[in-house]
Amino acid sequence: MLWGVPNFALTAGMSALFGAGLVSFSQMGNIFSKVVMGWLTDRLGIYVTVVLQLVLVAASMVMFMLAPSAEALCVAAFLFGF
């Protein structure tokens, strides 16, 4: 799904290089989430953790659509990695 992010950045008026950076932010979020979500799964259980991940991904999709700035897009990409 991340293959379309550089094209999304182009249509949003940004460079393909910035879009590639968004992919990198997403992967950083993915690495970070492995540790955090593993710890939460041990503490809260798998059901609560999966619901939390789905909420974070849904929030990141909304942020991608409504992001007013490049910084907001970076935060959305990081959350999308979760």
N, C-alpha and C positions, 0 to 999 in steps of 0.2 A: 504494500500500500504506500510505502514511502517513496516509490519511484515517481509519483506524481507531484511531490512537494516542490521540486525546482520549477516545474511548469506552473504550479499555483503561484509561486513567488513572481514569476514573469507576468502572469495575468494581473497580479496585484500591484504591478508597477515597480517591482524590485528586480534585482539581478538574479541570474541563475546561480551565481556564487553564494548569494545570500540564502537561496533555497537549499543549496547543498549544506550550508551552515545549519539550517533548520533541521535537516536530516541528522546532523551531528548532535544537535541539542536533544533530539528525540532518542538517539542511542545512549546519550549520557543519562537521560531519564530512565531508560530501560535498565542500565547497569545499576543505578541507584535504587530502583524499585525492587530488584531482586533481593537486596538485603532488607529493605524496609518491609516489603510484603511478606517475606519469609518470617521475619520477627513477629509481624502482626498475625500471621496465620497460626503461629505457635501460641500466641496470647489470646486471640479472639475466635479462632476457628476459621475454617476455609470458607464457609458461606458468607460471613460478614466481610471477609477480605475480598472475595470475588465481587460482591456488591459494591464495595468501596472502589475497586479498580474500574468497574463499569461506570460508576458515577464520575470518576476522574476522567475517563476517556470521553464520556458524553460532554463534560464541561470543557474539555480541550477542543472538541469539535465546534462547540458554540463559540469559544474564544477564537478559533481559526476564522469563523465567518464574520465575527464582529470586531476583530482586533483593530484598534485605532492607531497602533504604532508598531514599529519593528520590534520593540522590546516585548510588547504583548504577544507578538507572534512567536518569539523565542520561548516565552513562558508556556504558551499553548503547545509548542512542539515538545518541550520538556515533559509536560503533563501527558501528552499523547504517548510518550514512551513508557509510561506506567502501564 
